[in-house]
């Protein structure tokens, strides 16, 4: 019994392999015909059941209705399940769609359809990759535009700061220039003051004071002598007064000459 089962399974496997080869090498036209035949077969399952019932009635006249139903029940169940499964896969709509695609792209076999699907998948993946790259580029471009806008704002702000500092620099340079000019003028004034003769008036005043002291001392001496000598002293006093006046004139003249000489020497320096 096991040998028969093994032989049957082996036969089924060979049949399946043969069917796979046939399905792979089948043309589009042949496949379309087979799909149509299979659809008609599914649709005629109920008709087959009715014909079988009639044949049973003819063969077994003594067979009752219940006995015929019992005989046909497995076939009825099989037909119902087959129809349900066929409807679950969309009937013949899906095979017809595949055949239509194969006809439009001029594909004659399942192998060609598989290769075309692989290429389409690669193309779709490539398109997805391109779309991803484009998305990344858009993101980078957006970030670039944002950074460019921020840089322009920062650049404008820095430019305004530079212009403000430049204005402050110009004001500071103008102030420094005015201060330098004032400093130069002050130095010139100091130099001129240093070059002027100092203490000349004090020297003249000091000479006058010394001369007045001498004259006063001489007058005091003369007054003392006049008490002793009388008219003779009066004559001497007049003479001394005249002599003192002459000496005083000569002394003042010498002081004026010295002051003039010093003034001319200071200007020449």
Secondary structure, DSSP 4 states (H G I P E B T S, - for coil): -HHHHHHHHHHHHHHHHHHHHHHHH--HHHHHHHHHHHHHHHHTHHHHHHHHHHHHHHH-TT--HHHHHHHHHHHHHHHHHHHHHHHHTTTTHHHHHHHHHHHHTT--SHHHHHHHHHHHHHHHHHHHHHHHHHHHHHHHHHHHHHHHHHHHHHHHHHHHHHHHHHHHHHHHHHHHHHHHHHHHHHHHHHHHHHHS--SHHHHHHHHHHHHHHHHHHHHHHHHHHHHHHTHHHHHHHHHHHHHHHHHHHHHHHHHHHHHHHHHHHHHH-
